[in-house]
Structures are given as C-alpha cells and as structure tokens.
C-alpha cells in the first residue's frame, strides 16, 4: 500500500466556504461523521510528523487515518467543544491557543504541516494544553481518533514519543514567541514571522492580510502596514490587503531577529532526534 502521507504534490485548495464543517472520512456507515470526505490526493504535501514515523508503524496507523478538509475560520475545537481526534495538517494553517500544564502560560501559535493539533494530555500526561484551535488558511490534513492514539501509546509505539517531543518543542516555540513580541523591533519581528509562516506552510504566497499578521506579532495593523512598506521598498516582499508574497528570503533572513534561526534549529533537532531514535 502506497503511503499517501509521503505524497509530494496535489491539487491546490482554495476558495473554501469558511462556514462549512470539518469534512472527514467516516470509519463506517454508522459513523457520526457523514460529511463529504476529503480525497486522499488533496492531502499533499506531507505532514512531517507522520512522515517521520517508521514505515511499519505508519502502516499500522494508516487504516485509522482520515483525510480531512480544513476551512478558513473553522473552529476545530474549543473549551466547549473538545473535538474527537488529533489533526495532522498537510497544508493550510491552524492557529492554536496554548497553555502550559499548570495553566500559567498562554500563547497563540500557528501550526502547519510540521505539527499536530489535538487534546492529548489525558494520554501523554503532563503536557501543554490546546485550549482552542481555529483554521486560518484553508487546506487539508489527516485526522487520527484519540482511541487509536491511546492504543498506540499503550503498546509503546513511536508515535507517542514523537508527540511528546513535538509538544516540548511547541513550548519552546511559545516561549520564544512571547519574548520576541516584547523585545524585538517591529521590522525584525515581521521579517521573522513571514519566514516562520512561509516555512510552516511551504509557501511564498501567504494568504494573510495585514490585520491577521498584526494579531500574530502583537502590533497594530497600521504599524504592520508601515513595516511592510519598508520591506517592499527593499524588494523583499509584495503585499496587498489579503496576501503577502516573499520575494527575497535571504534578505528577510538578514532583517529577521535571531528567533528565526533559533526556531529553525529547534525544529531541525526535533526531526533529527526522531530519525536517530528510529535508527537505533
């Protein structure tokens, strides 16, 4: 069986109605989820966490994975609606409100194909908690029921170790984001965030307007417009009211604060550790 998680191409997904619910593949005819399924070909490029699993372990999980459409503006779960599984985005972007295990830290973090979204604390123990998740850019991904995750952990499968490492990495990301918002100048912060979003979505054309970016970097929209204009004049980006295009990544890297390099290094370490663990 070909592993669809490792697909490297697929049709673009755009123009989805934000009012539509999450569309998933039902397990069987009696499933509660009877909405239109997302075809597997729509779920490329790969989710990096699933792609990091050994092939035999992926094949064990494959029957439980359900392709899912994501629609901009859609709330995947909240404190009032906890959701029914873990989502591994393949493209698009989800923003999560994250808190530490004791509830003392709260930060909003964008998650793309490098990560996962879901409430797994009751399985994995003392981990950061996802309070809410909302789709910011339409796309698709893979949903894994919590029952399958729980069974995998009980059997000592590598998925749970990978999820724990990812959640630890996410806490580091949250801390760096908080420091970045307080200490770094707006132009450096904006450059870092554009690179950060581009890397997570694997896109140079970002479907985000000035107001959304302003929310992410804790600035006023008018300030982001001014900072974007400076980057435009240096031919680093092009933007309009609802999108930003990266024109010169190296130029943005020179402008960005050190957070950009730190987060790249932390993420590279995450997947390097996964590869080394599987090689043993």
C-alpha positions in Angstrom: 0.0 0.0 0.0 1.4 3.3 -1.0 1.9 5.8 1.8 -0.2 8.9 0.9 1.4 10.8 3.8 4.6 10.9 1.8 3.0 12.3 -1.4 4.8 15.3 -2.8 2.2 17.0 -4.8 -1.5 17.5 -5.0 -4.2 19.9 -6.2 -4.3 23.4 -4.6 -7.1 24.0 -2.2 -8.6 27.5 -2.2 -11.8 29.4 -2.1 -13.5 27.2 0.5 -16.6 28.3 2.3 -15.5 29.2 5.9 -18.9 28.2 7.2 -18.6 24.6 6.2 -17.8 22.0 8.9 -14.7 19.8 9.0 -15.1 17.1 6.3 -13.7 13.7 7.2 -13.9 10.2 6.0 -16.3 8.1 8.2 -15.0 4.8 9.6 -18.2 3.1 8.6 -21.8 3.7 7.6 -22.9 4.2 11.2 -20.3 6.9 12.0 -21.5 10.2 13.3 -19.3 11.9 10.7 -21.4 11.8 7.5 -20.0 14.8 5.8 -18.3 14.7 2.4 -14.8 13.2 2.6 -11.6 14.8 1.5 -10.0 12.7 -1.2 -6.5 11.4 -0.3 -4.9 13.2 -3.2 -5.9 16.5 -1.6 -3.7 15.9 1.4 -0.3 16.5 -0.1 2.3 17.8 0.7 3.2 15.6 3.6 2.7 16.1 7.3 6.2 15.9 8.7 5.3 14.2 11.9 3.5 11.3 10.2 6.3 11.2 7.6 8.9 10.8 10.4 7.3 7.6 11.6 9.0 4.3 10.6 7.1 2.7 7.7 5.9 -0.3 9.7 4.5 2.0 12.4 2.8 4.2 9.8 1.2 1.2 8.1 -0.2 0.2 11.5 -1.9 3.6 11.9 -2.9 4.0 8.2 -6.3 2.3 8.5 -7.3 4.8 11.2 -6.2 8.0 9.4 -9.0 10.0 7.9 -8.4 12.7 5.2 -10.0 16.0 6.3 -10.7 19.3 4.7 -9.9 22.5 6.7 -11.9 25.7 6.0 -10.7 29.2 7.0 -12.5 30.4 10.0 -13.5 27.0 11.2 -13.1 26.3 14.9 -11.7 22.7 15.2 -12.2 22.6 19.0 -12.6 24.9 22.0 -13.2 24.6 25.7 -16.9 24.0 25.0 -16.3 21.5 22.1 -13.2 19.3 22.7 -13.1 17.6 19.4 -12.7 13.8 18.7 -9.2 13.3 17.5 -5.7 14.6 16.5 -5.3 16.6 13.4 -2.1 16.4 11.4 -2.2 19.3 8.8 -0.8 18.6 5.4 -1.3 22.2 4.1 -3.1 25.3 5.2 -2.6 26.8 8.7 -4.2 26.3 12.1 -3.7 28.7 15.0 -3.9 27.3 18.5 -4.2 28.9 21.9 -1.7 27.0 24.0 -1.3 26.9 27.8 1.2 25.1 29.9 0.2 22.1 32.1 -0.4 24.4 35.1 -2.3 26.9 33.0 0.2 29.7 33.7 1.3 30.5 30.2 -1.0 31.3 27.2 0.2 31.9 23.7 -1.2 31.8 20.2 0.9 29.7 17.8 0.4 28.9 14.1 0.8 25.3 13.2 1.2 23.8 9.7 2.5 20.6 8.1 5.3 20.3 10.7 2.9 19.6 13.5 -0.4 18.4 15.0 -3.4 19.8 16.8 -5.4 18.0 19.5 -6.0 17.4 23.1 -3.7 14.6 24.1 -2.8 15.5 27.7 -5.0 12.7 29.1 -2.9 10.2 27.1 0.6 11.7 27.3 0.4 13.1 30.8 2.0 16.4 31.8 2.0 18.3 28.5 0.9 21.8 27.2 -2.8 22.1 26.6 -4.5 23.2 23.5 -7.4 25.5 24.6 -8.7 26.3 21.1 -7.8 25.7 17.5 -9.0 27.7 14.5 -8.2 27.3 10.8 -6.5 30.5 9.5 -5.8 29.3 6.0 -7.8 26.6 4.1 -6.1 23.3 3.4 -6.4 19.7 4.5 -4.8 17.1 6.7 -5.2 13.8 8.5 -7.4 13.1 11.5 -6.4 10.3 13.9 -9.1 9.3 16.5 -7.9 9.6 20.1 -8.7 5.9 20.7 -6.1 5.0 18.1 -3.5 7.3 19.7 -4.3 5.8 23.2 -3.9 2.2 21.9 -0.6 3.2 20.2 0.7 4.6 23.5 -0.3 1.6 25.5 1.6 -0.6 23.0 4.7 1.7 23.3 4.7 2.8 19.7 7.0 5.6 18.5 4.1 7.9 17.8 3.7 8.9 21.4 7.4 9.6 21.9 7.3 11.8 18.8 4.2 13.6 20.0 5.9 14.3 23.4 9.0 15.7 21.7 6.8 17.8 19.4 4.8 19.3 22.4 8.1 20.1 24.2 9.2 21.8 21.0 5.9 23.7 20.9 6.5 25.0 24.4 9.9 26.3 23.4 8.3 28.0 20.4 5.7 29.6 22.6 8.4 31.0 24.9 10.4 32.4 22.1 7.3 34.0 20.5 6.4 35.7 23.8 10.0 37.0 24.2 10.0 38.1 20.5 6.8 40.1 20.9 8.2 42.0 23.9 11.8 42.7 23.0 12.4 42.9 19.2 11.8 45.7 16.9 8.8 45.5 14.6 10.6 45.2 11.3 12.8 42.4 12.6 9.7 40.7 14.1 7.7 41.0 10.9 10.6 39.5 8.9 10.9 36.6 11.3 7.1 35.9 11.3 6.9 36.0 7.5 9.7 33.4 7.3 8.1 31.4 10.1 4.7 31.2 8.4 6.3 30.5 5.0 8.2 27.6 6.4 5.2 26.1 8.1 3.0 26.4 5.0 5.8 25.7 2.4 4.5 28.7 0.5 6.0 32.0 -0.6 2.5 33.4 -1.3 0.9 33.7 2.2 -2.9 34.2 2.3 -2.8 36.5 5.3 -3.8 40.2 5.4 -2.2 42.9 7.5 -4.7 42.6 10.4 -4.1 38.9 10.8 -0.3 39.4 10.8 -0.7 42.2 13.2 -2.6 39.9 15.6 0.2 37.3 15.4 3.0 39.7 16.1 1.2 41.8 18.7 1.2 45.0 16.7 -1.3 47.4 15.3 -2.4 46.9 11.7 -1.2 50.4 10.8 2.3 49.6 12.2 2.4 46.4 10.2 1.5 48.4 7.1 4.4 50.8 7.6 6.9 48.0 8.3 5.6 46.1 5.3 6.1 49.2 3.2 9.8 49.3 4.3 10.3 45.7 3.3 8.5 46.3 0.0 10.8 49.2 -0.8 13.8 46.9 -0.3 12.1 44.4 -2.7 11.9 41.8 0.0 8.1 41.3 -0.1 5.0 42.3 -2.1 1.7 42.7 -0.3 -2.0 43.7 -0.7 -4.9 43.7 1.7 -5.3 39.9 1.9 -1.9 38.4 1.0 1.9 38.7 1.3 4.4 37.3 -1.2 8.0 36.7 -0.1 10.4 37.8 -2.9 13.8 37.6 -1.2 14.1 35.0 1.6 17.8 35.7 2.2 17.1 39.4 2.5 14.3 38.7 5.0 16.7 36.4 7.0 19.2 39.3 7.3 16.4 41.5 8.6 14.8 39.0 10.9 15.6 38.7 14.7 17.6 35.8 16.0 14.3 34.0 16.8 14.1 32.8 13.2 17.4 30.9 13.3 16.6 29.5 16.8 13.2 28.1 15.8 14.7 26.6 12.6 17.4 24.9 14.7 14.9 23.6 17.3 12.6 22.1 14.6 15.6 20.5 12.8 16.6 19.0 16.1 13.1 17.6 16.7 13.2 15.6 13.4 16.8 14.7 13.7 16.1 13.1 17.1 13.2 11.2 15.6 15.4 9.8 12.9 18.1 8.8 15.3 15.6 7.1 17.6 14.3 5.0 14.8 17.8 4.1 13.6 18.7 2.5 17.0 
